[in-house]
Amino acid sequence: MTAATAMRRCEITGLSVDRSAERLIMSNAVTSVVYLASGGLLALLVTLTRWQAVHLLGAQRYYEFVSTHGMVMLIFWILFFEVAGLIFASTVLLSARMVIPWLSWVAYGLMLVGSVVATVLMLSGKATVMFTAYPPLRAETHWYYAAVLVFAVGAILAVLHFFVNTIAARLRGEVGSLPLFTFALMGAAIIALWSLVSGALALFPVWLWALGVLPEVDPGIYRLLFWGLGHGAQQVNLAAMVGVWYGLASLTTGARPLNEGLSRIAIVLYVLFINMGAMHHLLVDPGLGTWVKNVNASYFMYAAVMGSLIHAFSIPASMELALRERGFRRGLFQWLRRAPWGEPGFAALVVSMVLFGLLGGISGVIIGGPQVNMISHNTLLVPAHFHMTVVAGTTTAFMGISYYLVPLIFQRQLLFRRVAQWQPYVFGLGMLILGLGLGLAGHWGVPRRHWDITFSTAPVLGMNLQELRPEIAAFLAMVGIGGVIAVVGGAMFVLVAVATVFVGQRTPRPAVGRIIPEAFSPYPAIAGGAGEPATMTHRGFEVPGTLVISVAFLILFIFLYGFSWFELSRVPWKIG
């Protein structure tokens, strides 16, 4: 195949698409959706078990499905989608060629084989070790650890190939300053490389231990290395999600970052500081000093929080400015009322930002601090937090960008557009109810990871917990109801994506809804518009609506943070 036939020109965006990159994006994207559907089914079964009035699964099945659900949703679905994003950002968005296509196919093959084998073993009950797999808990077969290691090696190769593609494009002169979307994924890739290597270093000795080569594994060292992956993987999601936010804002409203340099600095803050928050999983570990725990879980982590606050203002402000420039200038919020709420990408962006910020971000800062964390870490407050970040935040954003990239890459008409328009709202409503249910139940002390939260077969300290308090029963009912609604919303996305890929009419000019033509050229807004001179005349402070929203958010943040410390002061600490 000649260089000319190896590339095609997208008639919608004007970008040059490397066909080998296109096929790899398709393969990774389809695989990710399969894992999303599988993880969603498991989520339904788990939430219906948490709902004590239903209590669907027995103990053995519950732990098998929780283990599988954790790996499938937190690792497999997300990473396959992110690899598709890395390939898109380093080739298609740059109109650049892929350097070593076979390397990406090797990476995809390793990830696919490793993930399938690990999933089958978890579902079969031979690797019921939960997501964390803490020693001395050990899978029945060493093949589980081998499979996860194979997956990790494949993911590492995929990340390395992203760097190779990006650097090669720069050296060939095909791109100047990296697009903001690519820059955000560059930050995600750096964090991913660290996280994957840390996870591999944690699991390799455990694999040797399972083989009988090593007599034992140090649990403290394992936990330290594992949380480089366990928590770091979620920071990869955060950086990638922020890139998607900027992209969706651009595609649906024509927004450009108010200060691209500041947005890039915020991403650098993620790279430097975001993984420090992993220390909150290790606060009771004896091998680490108090000073190290406190500094990492508080002061260093707050530098990353500053990065999130920058994005939280920049993205809504850029949309407000873009919509005001289009004539929606009346009052504080006409721009918001006239925003494209019927556009699935915009709906997904708003749902993702609101739920991530209000429930995920605030709760993360609060329970990440050492003092509050010590009493909340083993309650349902922690699953409430990461379901709001990884699911309500990252997953919703990834769904939203898919409504544009799937038709453009697969060259298919988007099917069931009406379903796509409602899908983010249905999914977001379900996640809101589920997150509130988990959070409130955790606030009342309900433990996480337990099949029977009443401890009916093992009374704790002589207490009779067999009868649930009415409010706790109501909160757990919220978990079940919210889970059902969220799974319906997820199924709506899978329906649209699968139908579009396999049944949608093939066309080089798919109708992808309200997509702003100038979002891709000459200096794409999805790319941040690097180096393009400003053309508008400023008339004072131009984003007053965003300022009011931001101040309201900060007031809520301060109130909840202060309230958590007030409640902490009322906890009876028994010493001696």
Sequence and secondary structure as in RCSB ss.txt:
>XXXX:A:sequence
MTAATAMRRCEITGLSVDRSAERLIMSNAVTSVVYLASGGLLALLVTLTRWQAVHLLGAQRYYEFVSTHGMVMLI
FWILFFEVAGLIFASTVLLSARMVIPWLSWVAYGLMLVGSVVATVLMLSGKATVMFTAYPPLRAETHWYYAAVLV
FAVGAILAVLHFFVNTIAARLRGEVGSLPLFTFALMGAAIIALWSLVSGALALFPVWLWALGVLPEVDPGIYRLL
FWGLGHGAQQVNLAAMVGVWYGLASLTTGARPLNEGLSRIAIVLYVLFINMGAMHHLLVDPGLGTWVKNVNASYF
MYAAVMGSLIHAFSIPASMELALRERGFRRGLFQWLRRAPWGEPGFAALVVSMVLFGLLGGISGVIIGGPQVNMI
SHNTLLVPAHFHMTVVAGTTTAFMGISYYLVPLIFQRQLLFRRVAQWQPYVFGLGMLILGLGLGLAGHWGVPRRH
WDITFSTAPVLGMNLQELRPEIAAFLAMVGIGGVIAVVGGAMFVLVAVATVFVGQRTPRPAVGRIIPEAFSPYPA
IAGGAGEPATMTHRGFEVPGTLVISVAFLILFIFLYGFSWFELSRVPWKIG
>XXXX:A:secstr
  TTTTEEE TTT  EEEHHHHHHHHHHHHHHHHHHHHHHHHHHHHHHHHSTTT  S HHHHHHHHHHHHHIIII
IIHHHHHHHHHHIIIIITTT   S HHHHHHHHHHHHHHHHHHHHHHHTTS   TTT  TT   S THHHHHHHH
HHHHHHHHHHHHHHHHHHHHHTTS SS  HHHHHHHHHHHHHHHHHHHHHHHHHHHHHHHHTSSS   HHHHHHH
HHHHHTHHHHHHHHHHHHHHHHHHHHHH    S HHHHHHHHHHHHHHGGGGGGGGGTT TTS HHHHHIIIIII
HHHHHHHHHHHHHHHHHHHHHHHHHTT  STTTHHHHTS TTSHHHHHHHHHHHHIIIIIIHHHHHHHSHHHHHH
HTTBTHHHHHHIIIIIIIIIHHHHHHHHHHHHHHHTB    HHHHHHHHHHHHHHHHHHHHHHHHHHHTT BSS 
S TT TTS BTTB   S  HHHHHHHHHHHHHHHHHHHHHHHHHHHHHHHHHTS B SS   SS  GGGSSSS T
TTT TT    S   S   HHHHHHHHHHHHHHHHHHHHHHHHHHTS     
